Amino acid sequence: MSAPQVIELPENLDMPAAVQLAEAFAKSLGEPLAVDASRVMRLGASCLQVLLAAARTWKAEGDALSLHNPSARFLEDLTLLGLEPATFLNGVIAP
């Protein structure tokens, strides 16, 4: 099995970033993918929707999608958006 392709999330995951993020996921369909969230300083609802949609798509296709190095702010913003970090990390996007 080959190493997953890595998408590095930008610091600001706001509405304009959602389109770019969706395009990055679309280019990686059918491949194992690692999402690096170490630089995230703001997670907006639209980018969270993109991440959740990608998780569902990768799961449905049987491909691996994992989240790596989530920043403290990424995890805080998950909570603010109503999603428990443990659920997100272990149930939605899990290696």
Sequence and secondary structure as in RCSB ss.txt:
>XXXX:A:sequence
MSAPQVIELPENLDMPAAVQLAEAFAKSLGEPLAVDASRVMRLGASCLQVLLAAARTWKAEGDALSLHNPSARFL
EDLTLLGLEPATFLNGVIAP
>XXXX:A:secstr
    EEEE  SEE HHHHHHHHHHHHHTTTS EEEE TT SEE HHHHHHHHHHHHHHHHHT  EEEE   HHHH
HHHHHTT  HHHIIIIIS  
